[in-house]
């Protein structure tokens, strides 16, 4: 008998028993060594065609095609665990799905949009037994969320069934209810512990991991992404008795904050390509001005996605009020800060391609004005980008052997309930 093993993506073994014996082929699978990625979403083609064999046994544990992946259309996968009572409604998840599905991102299949695959698991299922963590999450090892881990690959426990039956609209066999805590503190260690105990390690190269929590680190922040770009984040709205959020978060707050924090995982900062916040020419939910309420449109609706255009720079030493944000802002309104009124936020009543009274003196030019319009009271040049063309899909451990080679940074401090309340209460039309 002659045995020949072909090492590669197909993981096929050919056995020749006799001259006319049949040839047996193992089913094709994707491996961690695959690199061809036609659509550029960080997930190799063979994973999206055949599933991912994460442990090298010839069997695909993560069934990407069964979960809707397409090698010619960009995909993002997110496992969502949740503390008791914090799971989002299907309506919230529908809206998040639509933000990505209707994005202007182009694909090899000639269709626009991103397929985002949200896994909440079986809604209302009891908290499952935790996996035995491979190490103490409090040690601050290199596998903490801040360094890009998605759990320990050495954690024991059964692998995810390839064809786990779906139990709901957003059930891909992985989301879990997890033990509730009013305050995830310290956040990094607590989040790592939840990943070790409830996130299947074979998913770490495919799924972003997030948790819907109460509060964290004793504060009133709306969420956190520990690393930028990364693979892990939380959404947090502490009870009204503790912070100044409403009695329950609104759907707008949940949608905007989820998309905001996932944006950090995808490499976006509060100013798009920089950390300068509240820029009126940056029409994105990464901008605090629009995180919880959306970017206002001229038709009265609001947009909860990333910036789809790079509007002209705004030089705060030389603002031409007759130009507004330029022709590209037709159909959009915007918000800016007015030093004249003790830093009250102003939202334009007409679309932002029209003239804008940047210094709030009731006069539109003709001379340029000098004033800070993004709350920091420092005059500079405010720049923007098209976020959708700048997304980083392979942050953290997402993807195969080809990893993100750019700069990695700790996640920024996030919108807190006090700032959110000030934005809501101090916004005035103009």
C-alpha positions as CSV (number, residue, x, y, z in Angstrom):
1,X,0.0,0.0,0.0
2,X,1.2,3.5,-0.9
3,X,0.0,6.5,1.1
4,X,0.5,10.1,-0.1
5,X,-0.6,13.1,2.0
6,X,-1.2,16.5,0.2
7,X,-0.6,19.3,2.7
8,X,-2.6,22.5,1.9
9,X,-6.0,24.0,1.9
10,X,-7.8,20.9,0.7
11,X,-6.3,18.8,3.5
12,X,-6.9,15.8,1.3
13,X,-5.5,12.4,1.8
14,X,-5.3,10.0,-1.2
15,X,-5.0,6.3,-0.5
16,X,-4.0,3.9,-3.2
17,X,-4.9,0.3,-2.2
18,X,-4.4,-1.3,-5.6
19,X,-4.0,-0.3,-9.2
20,X,-7.7,0.1,-9.7
21,X,-8.7,1.0,-6.2
22,X,-11.0,4.0,-5.6
23,X,-9.5,7.3,-4.5
24,X,-11.0,8.9,-1.3
25,X,-10.9,12.7,-0.8
26,X,-11.5,14.5,2.5
27,X,-13.9,17.4,2.3
28,X,-12.1,20.7,1.5
29,X,-11.6,23.1,4.5
30,X,-10.1,26.5,5.1
31,X,-7.0,26.7,7.3
32,X,-5.1,29.4,9.2
33,X,-2.5,29.3,6.5
34,X,-4.9,30.5,3.8
35,X,-4.1,34.0,2.5
36,X,-6.2,34.7,-0.7
37,X,-8.9,37.2,0.2
38,X,-10.7,38.4,-2.9
39,X,-13.1,40.8,-1.2
40,X,-10.6,42.2,1.3
41,X,-12.6,41.6,4.4
42,X,-9.8,39.8,6.3
43,X,-11.5,36.4,5.9
44,X,-9.7,34.2,3.3
45,X,-11.7,32.9,0.4
46,X,-11.4,29.2,1.4
47,X,-12.9,30.1,4.9
48,X,-15.9,31.7,3.2
49,X,-16.3,28.8,0.8
50,X,-15.6,25.8,3.0
51,X,-15.5,26.9,6.6
52,X,-12.5,27.3,9.0
53,X,-10.6,24.3,10.4
54,X,-9.1,26.1,13.4
55,X,-7.4,23.1,15.0
56,X,-6.0,21.3,12.0
57,X,-8.0,18.1,12.3
58,X,-9.5,18.3,8.8
59,X,-13.0,19.3,10.0
60,X,-14.4,22.9,9.7
61,X,-15.5,24.0,13.2
62,X,-16.6,27.5,12.0
63,X,-19.2,27.2,9.2
64,X,-18.8,30.6,7.5
65,X,-20.7,29.7,4.3
66,X,-23.5,28.2,6.5
67,X,-23.7,31.6,8.3
68,X,-23.9,33.6,5.1
69,X,-20.3,34.4,4.2
70,X,-19.5,35.2,0.6
71,X,-15.9,35.3,-0.7
72,X,-17.0,38.1,-3.2
73,X,-18.8,40.3,-0.7
74,X,-17.4,41.8,2.5
75,X,-18.5,40.2,5.7
76,X,-18.2,41.1,9.4
77,X,-19.1,38.6,12.1
78,X,-19.9,39.7,15.7
79,X,-20.7,37.4,18.6
80,X,-22.8,39.3,21.2
81,X,-23.0,38.1,24.8
82,X,-25.2,39.9,27.2
83,X,-25.8,40.4,30.9
84,X,-29.2,39.6,32.2
85,X,-31.8,42.0,30.9
86,X,-29.3,43.8,28.5
87,X,-30.0,41.9,25.3
88,X,-31.0,44.2,22.5
89,X,-34.3,43.7,20.6
90,X,-34.5,42.4,17.1
91,X,-35.5,45.9,16.0
92,X,-32.2,47.2,17.2
93,X,-30.2,44.5,15.5
94,X,-32.2,45.0,12.3
95,X,-31.2,48.6,12.2
96,X,-27.5,47.8,12.8
97,X,-27.7,45.2,10.0
98,X,-29.2,47.8,7.6
99,X,-26.4,50.4,8.4
100,X,-23.9,48.0,7.0
101,X,-26.1,46.5,4.2
102,X,-26.8,49.9,2.8
103,X,-23.2,51.2,3.0
104,X,-21.5,52.4,-0.2
105,X,-18.7,49.8,0.1
106,X,-18.0,48.2,-3.2
107,X,-17.5,44.5,-3.7
108,X,-16.2,42.0,-6.3
109,X,-19.8,40.8,-6.9
110,X,-20.6,44.3,-8.1
111,X,-23.0,44.8,-5.2
112,X,-22.6,47.5,-2.5
113,X,-22.8,47.0,1.2
114,X,-21.3,44.8,4.0
115,X,-22.9,41.7,5.3
116,X,-22.8,41.9,9.0
117,X,-23.6,38.6,10.8
118,X,-24.8,39.2,14.4
119,X,-24.9,36.2,16.8
120,X,-27.0,36.7,19.9
121,X,-27.4,33.0,20.4
122,X,-30.7,31.6,21.8
123,X,-32.5,34.6,23.2
124,X,-33.4,34.1,26.9
125,X,-31.4,30.8,27.3
126,X,-30.0,30.2,30.7
127,X,-26.4,31.1,31.4
128,X,-24.3,28.2,30.2
129,X,-21.5,26.6,32.2
130,X,-18.3,28.5,31.8
131,X,-15.3,27.1,30.0
132,X,-12.3,26.5,32.3
133,X,-10.0,29.4,31.5
134,X,-6.5,28.5,30.6
135,X,-5.1,31.2,32.9
136,X,-6.2,33.8,35.4
137,X,-7.6,36.8,33.5
138,X,-6.3,39.2,36.2
139,X,-2.7,38.5,35.4
140,X,-2.7,41.1,32.6
141,X,-0.9,38.7,30.2
142,X,-0.3,39.4,26.6
143,X,-3.7,37.8,25.7
144,X,-5.7,40.6,27.4
145,X,-8.3,42.4,25.2
146,X,-6.0,45.4,25.0
147,X,-3.5,43.3,23.1
148,X,-6.0,41.8,20.7
149,X,-6.8,38.4,22.1
150,X,-10.2,36.7,21.6
151,X,-9.8,34.1,24.2
152,X,-7.2,31.4,24.7
153,X,-7.0,28.8,22.0
154,X,-5.9,26.4,24.7
155,X,-9.1,26.7,26.6
156,X,-10.8,23.3,26.9
157,X,-14.3,22.6,25.9
158,X,-16.3,21.3,22.9
159,X,-15.8,23.0,19.6
160,X,-18.7,24.9,18.0
161,X,-20.9,22.4,16.0
162,X,-20.5,23.1,12.3
163,X,-24.3,23.1,11.7
164,X,-25.7,24.2,15.0
165,X,-29.5,24.7,14.7
166,X,-30.6,28.3,14.7
167,X,-33.0,29.2,17.6
168,X,-33.8,32.8,16.5
169,X,-33.3,35.5,13.9
170,X,-29.9,36.4,15.2
171,X,-28.7,33.0,16.4
172,X,-25.5,31.6,14.8
173,X,-24.9,29.2,17.7
174,X,-22.5,31.3,19.8
175,X,-24.1,34.2,21.7
176,X,-24.7,33.7,25.4
177,X,-26.3,35.2,28.4
178,X,-23.5,35.8,30.9
179,X,-23.5,36.6,34.7
180,X,-24.7,40.1,35.4
181,X,-22.6,42.7,37.2
182,X,-23.6,46.3,37.9
183,X,-20.0,47.3,37.3
184,X,-17.5,45.4,35.2
185,X,-14.5,46.5,37.3
186,X,-11.7,46.4,36.3
187,X,-13.1,46.3,32.8
188,X,-10.1,44.7,31.0
189,X,-9.7,41.8,33.3
190,X,-13.5,41.3,33.6
191,X,-14.0,41.3,29.8
192,X,-11.1,38.9,29.3
193,X,-12.6,36.6,31.9
194,X,-15.9,36.6,30.0
195,X,-14.1,35.8,26.8
196,X,-12.2,32.9,28.3
197,X,-15.4,31.5,29.8
198,X,-18.0,32.0,27.1
199,X,-16.3,32.6,23.7
200,X,-15.3,29.5,21.7
201,X,-11.6,29.9,20.9
202,X,-12.0,28.5,17.4
203,X,-14.1,31.6,16.6
204,X,-11.4,34.1,17.5
205,X,-10.1,34.6,13.9
206,X,-13.6,35.1,12.5
207,X,-15.8,36.9,15.1
208,X,-15.5,40.1,16.9
209,X,-16.5,39.6,20.5
210,X,-18.7,42.1,22.3
211,X,-20.8,42.1,25.5
212,X,-23.9,44.2,26.3
213,X,-23.1,45.2,29.9
214,X,-24.4,47.5,32.6
215,X,-21.5,49.8,33.6
216,X,-17.8,49.5,33.9
217,X,-14.8,50.8,35.9
218,X,-17.1,52.8,38.2
219,X,-18.0,55.3,35.5
220,X,-20.9,56.2,33.3
221,X,-19.4,55.6,29.8
222,X,-21.5,54.3,27.0
223,X,-19.0,51.6,25.9
224,X,-15.4,50.8,25.2
225,X,-13.2,49.2,22.6
226,X,-9.9,48.4,24.4
227,X,-7.8,48.3,21.2
228,X,-7.8,50.3,17.9
229,X,-8.1,48.5,15.6
230,X,-9.2,45.4,17.5
231,X,-11.6,42.5,17.9
232,X,-13.4,43.2,21.2
233,X,-15.8,45.8,22.6
234,X,-18.6,46.4,25.0
235,X,-21.7,48.6,25.0
236,X,-22.7,49.9,28.5
237,X,-25.5,52.0,29.7
238,X,-25.6,52.2,33.5
239,X,-28.9,52.4,35.4
240,X,-30.4,55.9,35.6
241,X,-30.1,55.7,39.4
242,X,-26.3,55.7,39.0
243,X,-25.8,57.8,35.9
244,X,-27.8,60.4,33.9
245,X,-28.8,58.1,31.1
246,X,-32.6,57.7,30.8
247,X,-34.4,54.9,32.6
248,X,-33.6,52.6,29.7
249,X,-31.4,53.3,26.7
250,X,-33.3,54.2,23.6
251,X,-33.0,52.2,20.4
252,X,-31.1,55.2,18.9
253,X,-28.5,55.1,21.7
254,X,-28.1,51.3,21.4
255,X,-27.7,51.4,17.6
256,X,-25.4,54.4,17.5
257,X,-23.2,53.2,20.3
258,X,-22.8,49.6,18.9
259,X,-21.9,51.0,15.5
260,X,-19.5,53.5,17.2
261,X,-17.6,50.9,19.2
262,X,-17.4,48.5,16.3
263,X,-16.0,51.4,14.3
264,X,-13.1,51.6,16.7
265,X,-12.5,47.9,16.2
266,X,-12.5,48.7,12.5
267,X,-9.8,51.3,13.0
268,X,-11.8,54.5,13.2
269,X,-11.2,57.3,15.6
270,X,-13.5,60.0,16.9
271,X,-12.4,62.3,14.1
272,X,-12.2,59.4,11.5
273,X,-8.4,59.4,10.9
274,X,-7.6,61.3,14.0
275,X,-8.9,61.8,17.6
276,X,-10.3,65.3,17.1
277,X,-13.9,65.2,18.2
278,X,-17.0,67.2,17.5
279,X,-15.9,68.2,14.0
280,X,-19.0,69.5,12.1
281,X,-17.6,68.4,8.8
282,X,-17.2,64.8,10.0
283,X,-20.7,63.2,9.6
284,X,-20.3,59.9,11.4
285,X,-21.5,58.2,14.6
286,X,-17.8,58.1,15.6
287,X,-18.3,61.9,16.2
288,X,-19.9,62.4,19.7
289,X,-22.2,65.0,18.2
290,X,-24.0,62.2,16.4
291,X,-23.3,59.0,18.4
292,X,-26.6,58.7,20.2
293,X,-28.9,60.6,17.9
294,X,-27.5,60.1,14.5
295,X,-26.4,62.5,11.8
296,X,-29.4,64.7,10.9
297,X,-30.5,64.8,7.3
298,X,-32.4,67.5,5.5
299,X,-35.5,65.3,5.2
300,X,-35.8,65.0,9.0
301,X,-34.4,61.5,9.3
302,X,-31.1,60.6,11.0
303,X,-28.2,58.5,9.8
304,X,-26.4,56.0,12.1
305,X,-23.4,55.0,10.0
306,X,-19.9,56.1,9.2
307,X,-18.9,59.1,7.1
308,X,-19.5,58.3,3.5
309,X,-17.6,61.4,2.1
310,X,-14.6,63.5,2.8
311,X,-15.9,67.0,3.1
312,X,-13.6,70.1,2.7
313,X,-11.3,71.0,5.5
314,X,-12.5,73.7,7.9
315,X,-9.8,76.2,9.0
316,X,-11.1,77.7,12.2
317,X,-8.9,80.8,11.6
318,X,-10.5,81.4,8.3
319,X,-14.1,80.2,8.1
320,X,-16.1,81.3,5.1
321,X,-19.7,81.4,6.3
322,X,-21.1,81.6,2.8
323,X,-19.8,78.2,1.8
324,X,-21.1,76.0,4.6
325,X,-19.6,72.5,4.3
326,X,-19.6,72.7,0.5
327,X,-21.6,71.1,-2.2
328,X,-20.9,67.6,-0.9
329,X,-23.0,68.3,2.2
330,X,-26.3,68.7,0.2
331,X,-29.0,66.7,1.9
332,X,-27.2,66.7,5.3
333,X,-27.5,69.0,8.3
334,X,-24.8,69.3,10.9
335,X,-24.0,70.4,14.5
336,X,-21.3,72.7,15.8
337,X,-20.3,74.5,19.0
338,X,-20.7,78.2,19.3
339,X,-18.3,80.0,21.6
340,X,-20.6,83.1,21.7
341,X,-23.2,81.1,23.7
342,X,-20.9,79.5,26.2
343,X,-20.2,76.4,24.1
344,X,-23.8,75.6,23.3
345,X,-24.2,73.2,20.4
346,X,-26.0,74.5,17.3
347,X,-27.7,72.4,14.7
348,X,-28.3,73.9,11.3
349,X,-31.9,74.2,10.2
350,X,-31.1,74.1,6.5
351,X,-28.8,71.7,4.8
352,X,-25.1,72.1,5.5
353,X,-24.2,73.0,1.9
354,X,-25.8,76.4,2.6
355,X,-24.3,79.3,4.5
356,X,-23.5,78.7,8.2
357,X,-23.2,81.3,10.9
358,X,-20.1,79.8,12.5
359,X,-19.6,82.6,15.1
360,X,-23.3,82.9,15.8
361,X,-23.4,86.7,15.4
362,X,-26.4,86.7,13.1
363,X,-24.3,88.0,10.2
364,X,-23.1,85.8,7.3
365,X,-19.7,87.2,6.1
366,X,-18.6,88.6,3.8
367,X,-15.3,88.5,5.7
368,X,-14.0,85.1,7.0
369,X,-14.4,84.6,10.8
370,X,-12.1,83.0,13.3
371,X,-13.7,80.8,16.0
372,X,-13.5,77.4,17.5
373,X,-16.4,75.3,16.4
374,X,-15.7,71.8,17.9
375,X,-15.8,72.6,21.6
376,X,-12.1,72.4,22.3
377,X,-11.7,76.3,22.2
378,X,-8.5,75.8,20.2
379,X,-8.5,77.0,16.6
380,X,-7.0,74.6,14.0
381,X,-7.8,72.8,10.7
382,X,-10.5,70.2,11.0
383,X,-10.1,67.4,8.4
384,X,-12.3,64.4,7.5
385,X,-12.3,61.2,5.5
386,X,-14.6,58.7,3.9
387,X,-14.7,56.1,6.7
388,X,-16.1,53.3,4.6
389,X,-13.0,53.2,2.4
390,X,-10.7,53.3,5.4
391,X,-12.0,50.3,7.5
392,X,-9.5,47.8,8.9
393,X,-11.1,44.4,8.8
394,X,-8.3,42.3,10.3
395,X,-7.7,44.1,13.7
396,X,-6.7,41.9,16.7
397,X,-6.8,38.3,15.8
398,X,-9.4,38.6,13.0
399,X,-8.1,36.8,9.8
400,X,-5.4,34.4,9.0
401,X,-1.6,34.7,8.7
402,X,-1.8,38.1,7.1
403,X,-2.3,40.6,9.9
404,X,-2.8,44.3,10.2
405,X,0.7,46.0,10.0
406,X,-0.2,49.5,10.9
407,X,-0.2,51.3,14.3
408,X,-2.2,49.7,17.1
409,X,-3.3,52.0,20.0
410,X,-5.3,51.7,23.2
411,X,-9.0,52.6,22.7
412,X,-10.0,56.1,23.6
413,X,-12.1,57.4,26.5
414,X,-15.7,57.2,25.5
415,X,-18.9,59.3,25.7
416,X,-20.3,59.5,29.2
417,X,-23.8,60.2,30.3
418,X,-23.0,63.7,31.5
419,X,-21.6,64.8,28.1
420,X,-24.5,63.0,26.3
421,X,-27.0,64.9,28.4
422,X,-25.3,68.2,27.8
423,X,-25.4,67.5,24.0
424,X,-29.1,66.7,24.2
425,X,-30.1,69.7,26.4
426,X,-27.8,72.3,24.9
427,X,-28.6,71.7,21.2
428,X,-30.4,74.6,19.6
429,X,-31.4,75.2,16.0
430,X,-29.9,78.0,13.9
